[in-house]
């Protein structure tokens, strides 16, 4: 069902039953769409005051506006947490790459075939983890992929 279908059902409910109702729908782009009878503000104010959830809104700020602001702040907090986690993961990957770089001998000719294979597999694994973390964060890196 699209938002208009929900709004129509809410209108029918209020007309047929004499109910006061409000619906707030957020689009995928976080844009709020509201319907209320008699109004969204009247219904949300009545609900919040009756439930003791929030004190009456200050003059000029409706309860609906406060709910929308609270939702926006919650979304922003979630996005910030995701960013912090992703940055920490990228930093761990960079540190791991630095540690591995410190283990690589200056002369590749000193490595035997088994050591070269192990080094190659480790580099591929680290590069794959780094690329996966980069894709998850949506960030781009100027470092070229290993082997490419």
DOGUPA-925004 format. One record per atom (N, C-alpha, C, O): residue number from 0; residue in one letter; atom name; z, y, x. Coordinates in pm, whole numbers. Example, Ala and Ser with C-alpha at 12.3 -4.5 7.8 and 13.67 -1.06 7.14 Angstrom:
# residues 2
    nr   rest   atom       pz       py       px
     0      A      N      780     -569     1319
     0      A     CA      780     -450     1230
     0      A      C      780     -330     1320
     0      A      O      846     -332     1424
     1      S      N      708     -225     1285
     1      S     CA      714     -106     1367
     1      S      C      787        3     1290
     1      S      O      804      114     1341
***
This chain:
# residues 148
    nr   rest   atom       pz       py       px
     0      X      N        0     -119       84
     0      X     CA        0        0        0
     0      X      C        0      125       88
     0      X      O       66      129      192
     1      X      N      -74      225       46
     1      X     CA      -71      351      118
     1      X      C       38      440       62
     1      X      O       99      409      -40
     2      X      N       62      552      129
     2      X     CA      173      639       89
     2      X      C      156      691      -53
     2      X      O      255      708     -124
     3      X      N       32      718      -94
     3      X     CA       10      770     -229
     3      X      C       51      669     -337
     3      X      O       96      708     -444
     4      X      N       33      540     -308
     4      X     CA       76      437     -403
     4      X      C      227      439     -420
     4      X      O      277      426     -532
     5      X      N      299      456     -309
     5      X     CA      444      463     -317
     5      X      C      487      588     -393
     5      X      O      580      584     -474
     6      X      N      420      698     -366
     6      X     CA      454      822     -435
     6      X      C      428      809     -586
     6      X      O      506      859     -666
     7      X      N      319      741     -623
     7      X     CA      287      721     -764
     7      X      C      394      636     -831
     7      X      O      436      666     -943
     8      X      N      439      529     -764
     8      X     CA      544      442     -819
     8      X      C      674      520     -836
     8      X      O      744      503     -936
     9      X      N      707      604     -740
     9      X     CA      828      685     -750
     9      X      C      818      783     -867
     9      X      O      916      806     -937
    10      X      N      699      839     -887
    10      X     CA      678      931     -999
    10      X      C      694      857    -1132
    10      X      O      756      908    -1225
    11      X      N      638      737    -1139
    11      X     CA      651      656    -1261
    11      X      C      797      622    -1288
    11      X      O      842      628    -1403
    12      X      N      871      586    -1184
    12      X     CA     1012      553    -1198
    12      X      C     1090      671    -1253
    12      X      O     1171      656    -1344
    13      X      N     1065      789    -1198
    13      X     CA     1138      906    -1244
    13      X      C     1100      943    -1387
    13      X      O     1184      989    -1463
    14      X      N      972      924    -1424
    14      X     CA      927      957    -1559
    14      X      C      980      857    -1662
    14      X      O     1032      896    -1766
    15      X      N      968      728    -1632
    15      X     CA     1007      624    -1728
    15      X      C     1158      609    -1742
    15      X      O     1207      583    -1851
    16      X      N     1230      625    -1632
    16      X     CA     1374      599    -1633
    16      X      C     1459      725    -1624
    16      X      O     1581      719    -1637
    17      X      N     1396      837    -1601
    17      X     CA     1471      960    -1585
    17      X      C     1548      963    -1454
    17      X      O     1646     1037    -1440
    18      X      N     1505      885    -1358
    18      X     CA     1574      877    -1229
    18      X      C     1532      991    -1138
    18      X      O     1419     1039    -1142
    19      X      N     1626     1032    -1056
    19      X     CA     1594     1126     -950
    19      X      C     1570     1042     -825
    19      X      O     1653      960     -788
    20      X      N     1456     1064     -761
    20      X     CA     1425      983     -643
    20      X      C     1350     1066     -540
    20      X      O     1290     1168     -571
    21      X      N     1357     1017     -416
    21      X     CA     1287     1082     -305
    21      X      C     1237      974     -211
    21      X      O     1303      872     -189
    22      X      N     1119      998     -155
    22      X     CA     1061      907      -56
    22      X      C     1014      992       62
    22      X      O      949     1095       45
    23      X      N     1050      945      181
    23      X     CA     1001     1008      304
    23      X      C      930      898      382
    23      X      O      989      795      413
    24      X      N      803      921      414
    24      X     CA      722      825      487
    24      X      C      673      893      614
    24      X      O      625     1006      610
    25      X      N      686      823      727
    25      X     CA      635      877      852
    25      X      C      506      806      887
    25      X      O      499      683      889
    26      X      N      402      884      915
    26      X     CA      273      828      955
    26      X      C      285      771     1095
    26      X      O      383      797     1165
    27      X      N      185      692     1138
    27      X     CA      189      641     1275
    27      X      C      198      752     1380
    27      X      O      247      730     1491
    28      X      N      151      871     1346
    28      X     CA      162      986     1436
    28      X      C      293     1060     1422
    28      X      O      306     1171     1475
    29      X      N      392     1002     1351
    29      X     CA      524     1059     1328
    29      X      C      522     1186     1242
    29      X      O      613     1269     1252
    30      X      N      420     1201     1159
    30      X     CA      416     1315     1068
    30      X      C      484     1272      936
    30      X      O      445     1171      877
    31      X      N      583     1348      890
    31      X     CA      652     1309      767
    31      X      C      572     1349      643
    31      X      O      511     1456      639
    32      X      N      574     1262      543
    32      X     CA      515     1288      412
    32      X      C      625     1260      311
    32      X      O      689     1156      316
    33      X      N      646     1353      218
    33      X     CA      759     1343      126
    33      X      C      716     1356      -19
    33      X      O      618     1423      -51
    34      X      N      791     1288     -106
    34      X     CA      778     1305     -250
    34      X      C      919     1302     -306
    34      X      O     1002     1221     -262
    35      X      N      947     1388     -401
    35      X     CA     1078     1386     -464
    35      X      C     1074     1443     -604
    35      X      O      997     1534     -634
    36      X      N     1159     1387     -690
    36      X     CA     1174     1440     -825
    36      X      C     1321     1455     -853
    36      X      O     1391     1354     -852
    37      X      N     1372     1571     -878
    37      X     CA     1303     1697     -898
    37      X      C     1247     1756     -768
    37      X      O     1145     1825     -771
    38      X      N     1311     1729     -654
    38      X     CA     1256     1768     -523
    38      X      C     1324     1681     -418
    38      X      O     1432     1626     -441
    39      X      N     1259     1668     -302
    39      X     CA     1318     1590     -193
    39      X      C     1450     1652     -151
    39      X      O     1549     1582     -131
    40      X      N     1451     1783     -139
    40      X     CA     1572     1852      -96
    40      X      C     1687     1827     -192
    40      X      O     1799     1798     -148
    41      X      N     1663     1837     -323
    41      X     CA     1769     1817     -422
    41      X      C     1824     1674     -416
    41      X      O     1945     1655     -421
    42      X      N     1736     1575     -405
    42      X     CA     1779     1436     -403
    42      X      C     1856     1404     -275
    42      X      O     1961     1340     -280
    43      X      N     1804     1448     -160
    43      X     CA     1873     1418      -34
    43      X      C     2006     1490      -25
    43      X      O     2103     1434       25
    44      X      N     2013     1614      -71
    44      X     CA     2141     1685      -72
    44      X      C     2242     1612     -159
    44      X      O     2358     1595     -120
    45      X      N     2200     1569     -276
    45      X     CA     2289     1498     -368
    45      X      C     2337     1367     -305
    45      X      O     2455     1333     -312
    46      X      N     2244     1293     -244
    46      X     CA     2279     1165     -181
    46      X      C     2378     1185      -67
    46      X      O     2481     1117      -61
    47      X      N     2348     1277       21
    47      X     CA     2433     1296      138
    47      X      C     2571     1348      101
    47      X      O     2670     1309      163
    48      X      N     2579     1434        4
    48      X     CA     2709     1486      -37
    48      X      C     2789     1380     -110
    48      X      O     2910     1370      -92
    49      X      N     2722     1299     -193
    49      X     CA     2791     1194     -269
    49      X      C     2840     1082     -177
    49      X      O     2947     1026     -199
    50      X      N     2761     1050      -74
    50      X     CA     2799      941       15
    50      X      C     2896      986      125
    50      X      O     2950      904      198
    51      X      N     2916     1116      136
    51      X     CA     3005     1167      240
    51      X      C     2946     1154      378
    51      X      O     3015     1169      479
    52      X      N     2815     1126      384
    52      X     CA     2749     1106      512
    52      X      C     2741     1232      595
    52      X      O     2763     1228      716
    53      X      N     2711     1341      533
    53      X     CA     2698     1467      606
    53      X      C     2757     1580      522
    53      X      O     2755     1574      400
    54      X      N     2809     1682      588
    54      X     CA     2855     1798      512
    54      X      C     2735     1871      453
    54      X      O     2622     1848      495
    55      X      N     2760     1957      357
    55      X     CA     2648     2032      300
    55      X      C     2573     2106      410
    55      X      O     2634     2155      504
    56      X      N     2439     2113      397
    56      X     CA     2361     2179      502
    56      X      C     2389     2328      509
    56      X      O     2422     2390      407
    57      X      N     2376     2387      627
    57      X     CA     2393     2531      638
    57      X      C     2282     2603      560
    57      X      O     2178     2544      530
    58      X      N     2306     2726      528
    58      X     CA     2208     2803      452
    58      X      C     2074     2805      526
    58      X      O     2069     2831      646
    59      X      N     1967     2778      453
    59      X     CA     1834     2784      511
    59      X      C     1785     2652      570
    59      X      O     1668     2642      605
    60      X      N     1871     2551      582
    60      X     CA     1830     2423      638
    60      X      C     1861     2314      536
    60      X      O     1978     2289      504
    61      X      N     1757     2251      485
    61      X     CA     1778     2147      383
    61      X      C     1819     2016      449
    61      X      O     1799     1996      569
    62      X      N     1875     1928      370
    62      X     CA     1913     1796      420
    62      X      C     1789     1719      463
    62      X      O     1793     1642      559
    63      X      N     1679     1740      393
    63      X     CA     1555     1671      430
    63      X      C     1510     1715      569
    63      X      O     1467     1633      650
    64      X      N     1520     1844      597
    64      X     CA     1483     1894      729
    64      X      C     1574     1836      836
    64      X      O     1528     1802      945
    65      X      N     1704     1823      806
    65      X     CA     1798     1764      902
    65      X      C     1764     1618      928
    65      X      O     1775     1571     1041
    66      X      N     1725     1545      823
    66      X     CA     1688     1404      840
    66      X      C     1563     1392      927
    66      X      O     1555     1304     1013
    67      X      N     1465     1479      904
    67      X     CA     1342     1477      983
    67      X      C     1373     1510     1128
    67      X      O     1319     1447     1219
    68      X      N     1459     1608     1152
    68      X     CA     1497     1643     1289
    68      X      C     1569     1527     1357
    68      X      O     1544     1496     1473
    69      X      N     1659     1462     1282
    69      X     CA     1733     1347     1338
    69      X      C     1637     1235     1375
    69      X      O     1652     1172     1480
    70      X      N     1537     1210     1291
    70      X     CA     1437     1106     1320
    70      X      C     1359     1144     1446
    70      X      O     1338     1060     1534
    71      X      N     1316     1268     1454
    71      X     CA     1239     1313     1571
    71      X      C     1321     1299     1699
    71      X      O     1269     1258     1803
    72      X      N     1449     1334     1692
    72      X     CA     1535     1322     1809
    72      X      C     1554     1176     1848
    72      X      O     1558     1144     1967
    73      X      N     1566     1087     1750
    73      X     CA     1581      944     1780
    73      X      C     1455      889     1847
    73      X      O     1465      810     1941
    74      X      N     1338      930     1798
    74      X     CA     1212      885     1859
    74      X      C     1203      937     2002
    74      X      O     1163      863     2092
    75      X      N     1240     1062     2024
    75      X     CA     1234     1119     2157
    75      X      C     1331     1048     2251
    75      X      O     1298     1022     2367
    76      X      N     1450     1016     2203
    76      X     CA     1548      943     2284
    76      X      C     1492      807     2324
    76      X      O     1504      767     2440
    77      X      N     1431      736     2229
    77      X     CA     1370      605     2258
    77      X      C     1263      616     2365
    77      X      O     1258      536     2458
    78      X      N     1176      716     2352
    78      X     CA     1069      736     2449
    78      X      C     1124      771     2587
    78      X      O     1072      724     2688
    79      X      N     1230      851     2590
    79      X     CA     1292      885     2719
    79      X      C     1353      762     2784
    79      X      O     1341      744     2905
    80      X      N     1419      676     2705
    80      X     CA     1477      554     2759
    80      X      C     1368      464     2816
    80      X      O     1385      406     2923
    81      X      N     1256      452     2745
    81      X     CA     1144      371     2792
    81      X      C     1090      427     2924
    81      X      O     1061      351     3016
    82      X      N     1078      558     2933
    82      X     CA     1030      622     3054
    82      X      C     1125      597     3171
    82      X      O     1080      564     3281
    83      X      N     1254      611     3149
    83      X     CA     1353      589     3254
    83      X      C     1345      444     3302
    83      X      O     1347      418     3423
    84      X      N     1337      349     3208
    84      X     CA     1328      207     3246
    84      X      C     1201      178     3325
    84      X      O     1205      105     3424
    85      X      N     1089      235     3281
    85      X     CA      962      212     3349
    85      X      C      965      273     3489
    85      X      O      919      211     3585
    86      X      N     1018      394     3502
    86      X     CA     1028      457     3633
    86      X      C     1115      375     3727
    86      X      O     1083      360     3845
    87      X      N     1225      320     3675
    87      X     CA     1313      238     3759
    87      X      C     1240      111     3804
    87      X      O     1254       69     3919
    88      X      N     1163       50     3714
    88      X     CA     1088      -71     3749
    88      X      C      982      -39     3855
    88      X      O      964     -116     3949
    89      X      N      912       71     3839
    89      X     CA      811      110     3938
    89      X      C      877      136     4073
    89      X      O      824       97     4177
    90      X      N      992      200     4071
    90      X     CA     1064      226     4197
    90      X      C     1107       95     4264
    90      X      O     1099       83     4386
    91      X      N     1152       -3     4184
    91      X     CA     1188     -134     4240
    91      X      C     1066     -200     4304
    91      X      O     1076     -260     4411
    92      X      N      952     -189     4237
    92      X     CA      829     -248     4290
    92      X      C      788     -179     4421
    92      X      O      747     -246     4517
    93      X      N      800      -47     4426
    93      X     CA      766       26     4548
    93      X      C      859      -15     4662
    93      X      O      814      -34     4775
    94      X      N      989      -28     4631
    94      X     CA     1085      -68     4733
    94      X      C     1052     -208     4784
    94      X      O     1058     -234     4905
    95      X      N     1017     -297     4695
    95      X     CA      981     -433     4734
    95      X      C      856     -432     4822
    95      X      O      846     -506     4920
    96      X      N      762     -347     4785
    96      X     CA      639     -337     4865
    96      X      C      672     -284     5006
    96      X      O      616     -331     5104
    97      X      N      762     -184     5014
    97      X     CA      802     -131     5145
    97      X      C      872     -239     5229
    97      X      O      850     -249     5350
    98      X      N      956     -319     5162
    98      X     CA     1025     -426     5235
    98      X      C      924     -527     5291
    98      X      O      936     -570     5406
    99      X      N      827     -564     5209
    99      X     CA      725     -659     5253
    99      X      C      643     -597     5366
    99      X      O      612     -664     5465
   100      X      N      607     -469     5352
   100      X     CA      530     -401     5456
   100      X      C      607     -403     5589
   100      X      O      546     -413     5695
   101      X      N      740     -394     5583
   101      X     CA      821     -396     5704
   101      X      C      822     -533     5770
   101      X      O      850     -543     5889
   102      X      N      793     -637     5693
   102      X     CA      792     -773     5748
   102      X      C      659     -810     5812
   102      X      O      651     -907     5887
   103      X      N      555     -734     5784
   103      X     CA      422     -768     5834
   103      X      C      413     -731     5981
   103      X      O      439     -616     6019
   104      X      N      378     -826     6065
   104      X     CA      365     -795     6208
   104      X      C      252     -695     6231
   104      X      O      156     -687     6154
   105      X      N      265     -621     6338
   105      X     CA      164     -521     6370
   105      X      C       32     -587     6407
   105      X      O      -74     -530     6380
   106      X      N       35     -704     6469
   106      X     CA      -86     -774     6510
   106      X      C     -110     -892     6417
   106      X      O      -39     -992     6422
   107      X      N     -211     -881     6332
   107      X     CA     -241     -990     6240
   107      X      C     -287    -1114     6316
   107      X      O     -276    -1226     6266
   108      X      N     -338    -1096     6435
   108      X     CA     -385    -1208     6515
   108      X      C     -271    -1301     6558
   108      X      O     -296    -1414     6599
   109      X      N     -146    -1252     6549
   109      X     CA      -31    -1334     6586
   109      X      C        7    -1435     6478
   109      X      O       89    -1523     6502
   110      X      N      -51    -1422     6358
   110      X     CA      -16    -1511     6248
   110      X      C     -101    -1637     6252
   110      X      O     -219    -1634     6286
   111      X      N      -36    -1750     6217
   111      X     CA     -114    -1872     6202
   111      X      C     -171    -1877     6060
   111      X      O     -143    -1789     5980
   112      X      N     -250    -1978     6030
   112      X     CA     -319    -1988     5900
   112      X      C     -220    -1996     5785
   112      X      O     -242    -1935     5680
   113      X      N     -112    -2070     5801
   113      X     CA      -11    -2084     5696
   113      X      C       56    -1949     5668
   113      X      O       78    -1913     5552
   114      X      N       89    -1875     5774
   114      X     CA      152    -1745     5758
   114      X      C       58    -1645     5690
   114      X      O      101    -1565     5607
   115      X      N      -70    -1651     5725
   115      X     CA     -168    -1564     5660
   115      X      C     -179    -1596     5511
   115      X      O     -187    -1505     5428
   116      X      N     -180    -1723     5478
   116      X     CA     -187    -1763     5337
   116      X      C      -66    -1715     5259
   116      X      O      -79    -1666     5147
   117      X      N       52    -1730     5318
   117      X     CA      175    -1683     5253
   117      X      C      172    -1532     5235
   117      X      O      209    -1481     5129
   118      X      N      130    -1461     5337
   118      X     CA      120    -1315     5328
   118      X      C       22    -1273     5219
   118      X      O       51    -1183     5141
   119      X      N      -92    -1339     5213
   119      X     CA     -193    -1308     5112
   119      X      C     -139    -1332     4971
   119      X      O     -154    -1247     4883
   120      X      N      -76    -1448     4948
   120      X     CA      -21    -1480     4816
   120      X      C       88    -1381     4776
   120      X      O       95    -1341     4660
   121      X      N      173    -1344     4870
   121      X     CA      279    -1246     4842
   121      X      C      219    -1111     4805
   121      X      O      264    -1046     4711
   122      X      N      118    -1070     4879
   122      X     CA       53     -941     4849
   122      X      C      -11     -943     4711
   122      X      O       -1     -845     4638
   123      X      N      -76    -1053     4675
   123      X     CA     -138    -1063     4543
   123      X      C      -32    -1059     4433
   123      X      O      -52     -994     4330
   124      X      N       80    -1128     4454
   124      X     CA      186    -1129     4354
   124      X      C      245     -989     4335
   124      X      O      263     -944     4222
   125      X      N      273     -921     4444
   125      X     CA      329     -786     4436
   125      X      C      230     -691     4370
   125      X      O      269     -610     4285
   126      X      N      105     -702     4407
   126      X     CA        4     -614     4347
   126      X      C       -6     -639     4197
   126      X      O      -16     -545     4119
   127      X      N       -1     -766     4155
   127      X     CA       -7     -797     4012
   127      X      C      111     -741     3937
   127      X      O       96     -688     3827
   128      X      N      231     -753     3994
   128      X     CA      351     -697     3930
   128      X      C      344     -546     3923
   128      X      O      380     -486     3822
   129      X      N      297     -484     4030
   129      X     CA      285     -338     4033
   129      X      C      184     -290     3930
   129      X      O      209     -193     3857
   130      X      N       69     -358     3923
   130      X     CA      -35     -320     3826
   130      X      C       15     -338     3683
   130      X      O      -14     -255     3596
   131      X      N       91     -446     3656
   131      X     CA      145     -470     3522
   131      X      C      244     -360     3484
   131      X      O      242     -310     3372
   132      X      N      329     -322     3578
   132      X     CA      426     -214     3550
   132      X      C      354      -82     3528
   132      X      O      393       -2     3443
   133      X      N      248      -59     3606
   133      X     CA      170       64     3592
   133      X      C      102       69     3456
   133      X      O       99      175     3392
   134      X      N       46      -43     3412
   134      X     CA      -21      -47     3282
   134      X      C       79      -26     3169
   134      X      O       48       42     3071
   135      X      N      198      -84     3182
   135      X     CA      300      -67     3077
   135      X      C      343       77     3065
   135      X      O      372      124     2954
   136      X      N      347      148     3176
   136      X     CA      392      287     3171
   136      X      C      280      383     3137
   136      X      O      305      499     3103
   137      X      N      155      335     3145
   137      X     CA       43      423     3118
   137      X      C       14      517     3233
   137      X      O      -70      606     3221
   138      X      N       83      498     3345
   138      X     CA       64      585     3461
   138      X      C      -53      534     3542
   138      X      O      -96      420     3527
   139      X      N     -104      620     3626
   139      X     CA     -212      578     3715
   139      X      C     -164      595     3858
   139      X      O      -81      681     3889
   140      X      N     -217      513     3943
   140      X     CA     -179      516     4083
   140      X      C     -303      542     4167
   140      X      O     -412      496     4135
   141      X      N     -284      615     4275
   141      X     CA     -397      641     4363
   141      X      C     -414      529     4465
   141      X      O     -513      527     4538
   142      X      N     -318      435     4470
   142      X     CA     -328      325     4566
   142      X      C     -428      223     4514
   142      X      O     -419      180     4400
   143      X      N     -526      184     4599
   143      X     CA     -625       86     4556
   143      X      C     -561      -51     4548
   143      X      O     -468      -80     4624
   144      X      N     -609     -139     4457
   144      X     CA     -552     -272     4447
   144      X      C     -579     -351     4574
   144      X      O     -680     -330     4642
   145      X      N     -490     -441     4606
   145      X     CA     -503     -523     4726
   145      X      C     -620     -617     4705
   145      X      O     -634     -677     4598
   146      X      N     -703     -629     4806
   146      X     CA     -817     -719     4799
   146      X      C     -936     -658     4728
   146      X      O    -1037     -725     4713
   147      X      N     -929     -531     4683
   147      X     CA    -1040     -475     4607
   147      X      C    -1086     -351     4660
   147      X      O    -1179     -292     4606
***
